[in-house]
């Protein structure tokens, strides 16, 4: 078989996600255990949210994990460039190839038409999806409308309900399954060790090229994986439903697809998908919190994976040396913070003095880097080194540490405070980001609506989010934490107050 090549392809739209580190670690171990190459590609076609700062954070975080990529935006390689924003001409050329071969078509439907279609489908109880109305346009008509400047997107022609669609990739590439099942699309999943099948009628004609000329994830992903010679796509199971579209693209281009392996998603203790609405998800948070590299790597390696010898404690080198993809599980791994804490304690206790000193320096640097815009505010209030912990400990509390006196000092009864916290949470969660000035305006509107002093509401939210009356500036902290975490803490505070409401009091 050809050289094994895997990749991790994060989007630089925020802090490096712990799930990205988990997927990257398994891609790295799989490739290196087989003497292959591990690539890093930046998927930055979301022009509104992608930033170079986020890209730099991702690269630093993955290097902190001990991962070294053979090809990437910072190290180069024979298949670059490795940023999708620098490959747009390639995607456009490939789109023209699909239009010419008849595997794609221009769609001129307006946003209003698509909204109307979705509303109609919802009213009928049908699953939302594009109905293919522009698929019927003659090529000459579509070319003419495009040449006159009419805005369009390019969509992939998916198989229709009755069409046979070749299933691909058995366990052995030389034994490709050529079964034809009318109306069914499928692929072999290397972790599930079985075919995953979909009815064609449930897969709509995916947009490949947006109206601004930039590709969607689906087109760029397939083109890049082919051009970069990726042999195995190891990614989260949330992409299973997109795989038929990707295979269809490979077939439209006449390319051989890679093998697909879908890793189970990290889960909270309640089995919900791990997200910042319930738990910290930024790898930077884990570094700043003081989790050391070997503990973090060891813990993530065991997510959905077990060693044949049953050992739970091992380093990155041992993971690579003994990595066996057959031991990957489809069972959703629970992100057990208690276990991670035990691992961290083990590794810290067994470090030599030099390593422990380096860890302390590394953790402090990570903390200062994580604090970013809050650091000057901490500095203004600091008198001793230990004041850093005093002013920032609320950032690393996974469970709220509320006390009744702090809320009583605000001067609002539990019922009114509960109502205010819920209303603020609802307002804040409507926005993807919450600049400090926006936070102030939202709180002022809520205070006016509930007819009580704004300062009282400020203090209530301060205690709900930072647990104390004396803290860093409120609005800057709300902006730093973001709407998800702020909303969660406001709801937790409301629940705390309801539990302590006088008996018989209406909520």
SULDAFEN-V723880 format. One record per pair of residues at least 12 apart in sequence whose C-alpha atoms are under 10 Angstrom apart, sorted by the first residue. I is the first residue (numbers start at 0). J is the second residue. Records with the same first field share a line. If there is no record, write none. Layout:
BEGIN
I = J + J
END
This chain:
BEGIN
0 = 171 + 172 + 173 + 230
1 = 35 + 228 + 230
2 = 30 + 33 + 34 + 35 + 36 + 228 + 229 + 230
3 = 29 + 30 + 31 + 32 + 33 + 34 + 35 + 36 + 37 + 228 + 229 + 230 + 231
4 = 26 + 27 + 29 + 30 + 31 + 33 + 34 + 35 + 36 + 37 + 38 + 69 + 224 + 227 + 228 + 229 + 230 + 231 + 232 + 257
5 = 23 + 25 + 26 + 27 + 28 + 29 + 30 + 31 + 35 + 36 + 37 + 38 + 39 + 68 + 224 + 227 + 228 + 229 + 230 + 231 + 232 + 233 + 257
6 = 22 + 23 + 26 + 27 + 30 + 36 + 37 + 38 + 39 + 40 + 68 + 69 + 70 + 71 + 224 + 227 + 229 + 230 + 231 + 232 + 233 + 234
7 = 19 + 20 + 22 + 23 + 24 + 25 + 26 + 27 + 37 + 38 + 39 + 40 + 41 + 42 + 68 + 71 + 232 + 233 + 234
8 = 22 + 23 + 38 + 39 + 40 + 41 + 42 + 43 + 71 + 81 + 82 + 83 + 220 + 234
9 = 23 + 39 + 40 + 41 + 42 + 43 + 54 + 57 + 58
10 = 40 + 41 + 42 + 43 + 44 + 45 + 48 + 49 + 50 + 53 + 54 + 57 + 82 + 83
11 = 41 + 42 + 43 + 44 + 45 + 48 + 49 + 50 + 51 + 52 + 53 + 54 + 55 + 56 + 57 + 58
12 = 42 + 43 + 45 + 46 + 47 + 48 + 49 + 50 + 51 + 52 + 53 + 54 + 57
13 = 48 + 49 + 50 + 52 + 53 + 54 + 56 + 57 + 281
14 = 52 + 53 + 54 + 55 + 56 + 57 + 60 + 280 + 281 + 282 + 283 + 284 + 369
15 = 53 + 54 + 55 + 56 + 57 + 58 + 59 + 60 + 61 + 280 + 281 + 282 + 283 + 284
16 = 57 + 60 + 274 + 275 + 279 + 280 + 281 + 282 + 283 + 284
17 = 60 + 61 + 265 + 273 + 274 + 279 + 280 + 281 + 282 + 283 + 284 + 285 + 295 + 299
18 = 235 + 264 + 265 + 273 + 274 + 280 + 281 + 282 + 299
19 = 57 + 61 + 234 + 235 + 280 + 281 + 282
20 = 57 + 60 + 61 + 64 + 66 + 281 + 282 + 295 + 296 + 299 + 300
21 = 234 + 235 + 262 + 264 + 265 + 295 + 296 + 298 + 299 + 300 + 301 + 302 + 303
22 = 233 + 234 + 235 + 261 + 262 + 263 + 264 + 299 + 300 + 302
23 = 37 + 38 + 39 + 61 + 64 + 66 + 233 + 234
24 = 61 + 64 + 65 + 66 + 296 + 299 + 300 + 315 + 318 + 319
25 = 233 + 234 + 262 + 299 + 300 + 301 + 302 + 303 + 304 + 318 + 319 + 322 + 324 + 327
26 = 38 + 231 + 232 + 233 + 234
27 = 66 + 67 + 68 + 315 + 319
28 = 66 + 300 + 315 + 316 + 317 + 318 + 319 + 320 + 321 + 322 + 323 + 324
29 = 231 + 233 + 318 + 319 + 320 + 321 + 322 + 323 + 324
30 = 230 + 231 + 319 + 322
31 = 316 + 318 + 319 + 320 + 322
32 = 316 + 318 + 319 + 320 + 321 + 322 + 323 + 324
33 = 319 + 320 + 322 + 323
34 = 319
35 = 69 + 230
36 = 67 + 68 + 69 + 70 + 229
37 = 66 + 67 + 68 + 69 + 70 + 71 + 229
38 = 67 + 68 + 69 + 70 + 71 + 72 + 76 + 81 + 227 + 229
39 = 58 + 61 + 67 + 68 + 69 + 70 + 71 + 72 + 73 + 74 + 75 + 81 + 82
40 = 68 + 70 + 71 + 72 + 73 + 79 + 80 + 81 + 82 + 83 + 220 + 223 + 224 + 227
41 = 54 + 57 + 58 + 71 + 72 + 80 + 81 + 82 + 83 + 84
42 = 54 + 81 + 82 + 83 + 84 + 216 + 219 + 220 + 223
43 = 82 + 83 + 84 + 85 + 216
44 = 82 + 83 + 84 + 85 + 86 + 87 + 213 + 214 + 215 + 216 + 219
45 = 83 + 84 + 213 + 214 + 215 + 216
46 = 84 + 213
49 = 84
54 = 72
55 = 73
56 = 282 + 283 + 368 + 369
57 = 282 + 283
58 = 71 + 72 + 73
59 = 283
60 = 281 + 282 + 283 + 286 + 365
61 = 282
63 = 282 + 283 + 286 + 291 + 292 + 296 + 361
64 = 282 + 286 + 291 + 292 + 293 + 295 + 296 + 315
65 = 292 + 293 + 296 + 315 + 316
66 = 296 + 315
70 = 227
76 = 227
77 = 227
78 = 223 + 226 + 227 + 228
79 = 223 + 226 + 227
80 = 223 + 227
81 = 223 + 227
82 = 223
83 = 213 + 214 + 216 + 219 + 220 + 223
84 = 213 + 214 + 219
86 = 213 + 214 + 219 + 223
87 = 212 + 213 + 214 + 219
88 = 212 + 213 + 214
89 = 219 + 222 + 223
90 = 207 + 208 + 212 + 213 + 214 + 215 + 218 + 219 + 222 + 223
91 = 207 + 208 + 212 + 213 + 214 + 218 + 219
93 = 218 + 219 + 222 + 252
94 = 153 + 154 + 155 + 207 + 208 + 214 + 218 + 252
95 = 153
96 = 251 + 252
97 = 153 + 154 + 155 + 156 + 248 + 251 + 252
98 = 138 + 153 + 154 + 155 + 156
99 = 138
100 = 251 + 252
101 = 138 + 155 + 156 + 251
102 = 154 + 155 + 156 + 157 + 158 + 247 + 248 + 250 + 251 + 252
103 = 134 + 153 + 154 + 155 + 156 + 157 + 204 + 205 + 206 + 207 + 248 + 251
104 = 131 + 133 + 134 + 135 + 136 + 137 + 138 + 141 + 151 + 152 + 153 + 154 + 155 + 156 + 204 + 206 + 207
105 = 133 + 134 + 136 + 138 + 141 + 142 + 144 + 145 + 150 + 151 + 152 + 153 + 154 + 155 + 206 + 207 + 208
106 = 131 + 132 + 133 + 134 + 135 + 136 + 141 + 145 + 150 + 151 + 152 + 153 + 154 + 206 + 210
107 = 132 + 133 + 136 + 141 + 144 + 145 + 149 + 150 + 151 + 152 + 153 + 210
108 = 129 + 131 + 132 + 133 + 150 + 151 + 152
109 = 150 + 151 + 152
113 = 127 + 128 + 129 + 130
116 = 128 + 129 + 130
117 = 129 + 130
126 = 201
127 = 201 + 203
128 = 201 + 202 + 203 + 204 + 205
129 = 154 + 202 + 203 + 204 + 205 + 206
130 = 203 + 204
131 = 154 + 156 + 157 + 203 + 204
133 = 154
134 = 154 + 155 + 156 + 204
149 = 210
150 = 209 + 210 + 211
151 = 208 + 209 + 210 + 211 + 212
152 = 206 + 207 + 208 + 209 + 210 + 211 + 212 + 213 + 214
153 = 204 + 205 + 206 + 207 + 208 + 209 + 210 + 212 + 214
154 = 203 + 204 + 205 + 206 + 207 + 208 + 209
155 = 203 + 204 + 205 + 206 + 207 + 208 + 217 + 218 + 244 + 247 + 248 + 251
156 = 203 + 204 + 205 + 206 + 244 + 247 + 248 + 251
157 = 184 + 199 + 200 + 202 + 203 + 204 + 205 + 243 + 244 + 247 + 248 + 251
158 = 181 + 182 + 183 + 184 + 198 + 199 + 200 + 202 + 203 + 204 + 243 + 244 + 247
159 = 181 + 182 + 183 + 198 + 199 + 200 + 201 + 202 + 203 + 204
160 = 181 + 182 + 183 + 184 + 198 + 199 + 200 + 201 + 202
161 = 180 + 181 + 182 + 183 + 198 + 199 + 200
162 = 179 + 180 + 181 + 182 + 183 + 184 + 199 + 200
163 = 178 + 179 + 180 + 181 + 182 + 183 + 184 + 199
164 = 177 + 178 + 179 + 180 + 181 + 182 + 183 + 184 + 185 + 199 + 243 + 246 + 247 + 250
165 = 177 + 178 + 179 + 180 + 181 + 183 + 184 + 185 + 186 + 246 + 247 + 250
166 = 178 + 179 + 180 + 183 + 184 + 185 + 186 + 187 + 194 + 195 + 196 + 243 + 246
167 = 184 + 185 + 186 + 187 + 188 + 194 + 246 + 250 + 255 + 256 + 257 + 258
168 = 185 + 186 + 187 + 188 + 189 + 194 + 255 + 256 + 257 + 258 + 259
169 = 186 + 187 + 188 + 189 + 192 + 193 + 194 + 258
170 = 187 + 188 + 189 + 192 + 193 + 258
171 = 258
172 = 255 + 257 + 258
175 = 187
180 = 196 + 198
181 = 198 + 199
182 = 197 + 198 + 199 + 200 + 201
183 = 196 + 197 + 198 + 199 + 200 + 201 + 243
184 = 196 + 197 + 198 + 199 + 200 + 202 + 242 + 243 + 244 + 246 + 247
185 = 197 + 198 + 199 + 242 + 243 + 246
186 = 239 + 242 + 243 + 246 + 258 + 259
187 = 258 + 259 + 260
188 = 239 + 258 + 259 + 260 + 261 + 262
189 = 231 + 232 + 233 + 258 + 259 + 260 + 261 + 262 + 324 + 325 + 327
190 = 233 + 259 + 260 + 261 + 262 + 263 + 324 + 325 + 326 + 327 + 328 + 329
191 = 260 + 261 + 262 + 325 + 327 + 328 + 329
192 = 260 + 325 + 329
195 = 239 + 240 + 242 + 243
196 = 240 + 243
197 = 240 + 242 + 243
198 = 243
199 = 243 + 244
202 = 240 + 241 + 243 + 244
203 = 244
204 = 244
205 = 217 + 218 + 241 + 244 + 245
206 = 218
207 = 219 + 248
217 = 241 + 242 + 244 + 245 + 248
218 = 244 + 245 + 248 + 249
220 = 245
221 = 244 + 245 + 246 + 248 + 249 + 252 + 254 + 256 + 257
222 = 245 + 248 + 249 + 252 + 254
224 = 256 + 257
225 = 249 + 254 + 255 + 256 + 257
228 = 257
229 = 256 + 257 + 258
230 = 255 + 256 + 257 + 258 + 259
231 = 256 + 257 + 258 + 259 + 260
232 = 256 + 257 + 258 + 259 + 260 + 261
233 = 257 + 258 + 259 + 260 + 261 + 262
234 = 259 + 260 + 261 + 262 + 263 + 264
235 = 260 + 261 + 262 + 263 + 264 + 265
236 = 260 + 261 + 262 + 263 + 264 + 329 + 331
237 = 261 + 262 + 263 + 264
238 = 261 + 262
239 = 259 + 260 + 261 + 262
242 = 259
260 = 324 + 327
261 = 327 + 328 + 329
262 = 302 + 303 + 304 + 327 + 328 + 329 + 330 + 331 + 332
263 = 302 + 303 + 327 + 328 + 329 + 330 + 331 + 332
264 = 302 + 303 + 329 + 330 + 331 + 332 + 333 + 334
265 = 299 + 302 + 303 + 330 + 331 + 332 + 333 + 334
266 = 302 + 331 + 332 + 333 + 334 + 335
267 = 331 + 332 + 333 + 334 + 335 + 336
268 = 332 + 333 + 334 + 335 + 336
269 = 333
270 = 331 + 332 + 333 + 334
271 = 331 + 333
272 = 331 + 333 + 334
273 = 333 + 334
274 = 483 + 484
275 = 481 + 482 + 483 + 484 + 487
276 = 482 + 483 + 484 + 485 + 486 + 487 + 488
277 = 397 + 483 + 484 + 487 + 488
278 = 334 + 336 + 397 + 398 + 483 + 484 + 487
279 = 394 + 395 + 396 + 397 + 484
282 = 295
283 = 365 + 366 + 368 + 369 + 370
284 = 365 + 366 + 369 + 370 + 394 + 395
285 = 362 + 365 + 366 + 369 + 395
286 = 361 + 362 + 363 + 364 + 365 + 366 + 368 + 369
287 = 361 + 362 + 363 + 364 + 365 + 366 + 367 + 368 + 369 + 370 + 394 + 395
288 = 362 + 363 + 365 + 366 + 369 + 392 + 394 + 395 + 396
289 = 343 + 358 + 359 + 361 + 362 + 363 + 365 + 366 + 395
290 = 339 + 340 + 342 + 343 + 344 + 346 + 347 + 358 + 362
291 = 342 + 343 + 344 + 346 + 347 + 355 + 358 + 359 + 361 + 362
292 = 314 + 315 + 343 + 346 + 358 + 361 + 362
293 = 312 + 313 + 314 + 315 + 342 + 343 + 346 + 347
294 = 312 + 313 + 314 + 338 + 339 + 340 + 341 + 342 + 343 + 344 + 345 + 346 + 347
295 = 339 + 340 + 342 + 343
296 = 313 + 314 + 315 + 318
297 = 311 + 312 + 313 + 314 + 315 + 317 + 318 + 339 + 342 + 343
298 = 311 + 312 + 313 + 334 + 335 + 336 + 338 + 339 + 340 + 341 + 342 + 343
299 = 332 + 334 + 339
300 = 312 + 313 + 314 + 315 + 318 + 322
301 = 313 + 318 + 327 + 332
302 = 327 + 328 + 330 + 331 + 332 + 333 + 334 + 335
303 = 326 + 327 + 328 + 329 + 330 + 331 + 332 + 333
304 = 322 + 323 + 324 + 325 + 326 + 327 + 328 + 329 + 330 + 332
305 = 322 + 323 + 324 + 325 + 326 + 327 + 328
306 = 318 + 321 + 322 + 323 + 326 + 327
307 = 321 + 322 + 323 + 326
308 = 321
311 = 342
312 = 342 + 345 + 346
336 = 397
366 = 387 + 391
367 = 387
370 = 391 + 394 + 479
371 = 479
372 = 475 + 476 + 478 + 479
373 = 390 + 391 + 471 + 472 + 475 + 476 + 479
374 = 387 + 390 + 391
376 = 390 + 471 + 472 + 475 + 476
377 = 389 + 390 + 391 + 470 + 471 + 472
378 = 390
379 = 471
380 = 470 + 471
389 = 470
390 = 465 + 469 + 470 + 471
391 = 465 + 470 + 471
392 = 465
393 = 464 + 465 + 466 + 467 + 470
394 = 464 + 465 + 476 + 479 + 480 + 484
396 = 465 + 466
398 = 488 + 491
399 = 463 + 464 + 465 + 466 + 488 + 491 + 492 + 495
400 = 462 + 463 + 465 + 466 + 467 + 492
401 = 462 + 463 + 464 + 465 + 466 + 467 + 491 + 492 + 495 + 496
402 = 462 + 466 + 467 + 495 + 496
403 = 495 + 496 + 499
404 = 467
405 = 458 + 459 + 462 + 463 + 466 + 467 + 468
406 = 458 + 459 + 460 + 461 + 462 + 463 + 466 + 467 + 468 + 492 + 496
407 = 459
408 = 455 + 458 + 459 + 462 + 468
409 = 454 + 455 + 456 + 457 + 458 + 459 + 460 + 462 + 468
410 = 455 + 456 + 458 + 459
411 = 451 + 455 + 456 + 459
412 = 496 + 500
413 = 493 + 495 + 496 + 497 + 498 + 499 + 500 + 501 + 504 + 506
414 = 493 + 496 + 497 + 500 + 501 + 504 + 505 + 506
415 = 449 + 451 + 506
416 = 455 + 456 + 459 + 460 + 492 + 493 + 496 + 497
417 = 459 + 489 + 490 + 492 + 493 + 494 + 495 + 496 + 497 + 500 + 506
418 = 449 + 493 + 506
419 = 442 + 445 + 446 + 448 + 449 + 456 + 459 + 460 + 489 + 493
420 = 442 + 445 + 456 + 459 + 460 + 463 + 486 + 488 + 489 + 490 + 491 + 492 + 493 + 494
421 = 486 + 489 + 490 + 491 + 492 + 493 + 494
422 = 441 + 442 + 445 + 446 + 448 + 449 + 489 + 490
423 = 438 + 441 + 442 + 443 + 444 + 445 + 446 + 456 + 460 + 485 + 486 + 489 + 490
424 = 441 + 442 + 460 + 482 + 483 + 485 + 486 + 487 + 488 + 489 + 490
425 = 482 + 486 + 489 + 490
426 = 438 + 441 + 442 + 444 + 445 + 482 + 486
427 = 441 + 442 + 477 + 481 + 482 + 483 + 485 + 486
428 = 481 + 482 + 483 + 484 + 485 + 486 + 487
429 = 482 + 483
430 = 481 + 482 + 483
431 = 481 + 482 + 483
432 = 477 + 478 + 479 + 480 + 481 + 482 + 483
433 = 474 + 475 + 477 + 478 + 479 + 480 + 481 + 482 + 485
434 = 474 + 475 + 476 + 477 + 478 + 479 + 481 + 482
435 = 472 + 473 + 474 + 475 + 476 + 477 + 478 + 479
436 = 474 + 475 + 478
437 = 474 + 477 + 478
438 = 473 + 474 + 475 + 476 + 477 + 478 + 482
439 = 453 + 457 + 473 + 474 + 475 + 477
442 = 454 + 456 + 457 + 460 + 474
443 = 456 + 457
457 = 473 + 474
458 = 473
459 = 489 + 492
460 = 473 + 474 + 477 + 485 + 488 + 489 + 492
461 = 473 + 474 + 476 + 477 + 489
462 = 488 + 489 + 492
463 = 485 + 486 + 487 + 488 + 489 + 490 + 491 + 492 + 493 + 495
464 = 476 + 477 + 480 + 484 + 485 + 486 + 487 + 488 + 489 + 490 + 491 + 492
465 = 477 + 485 + 488
466 = 488 + 492
END
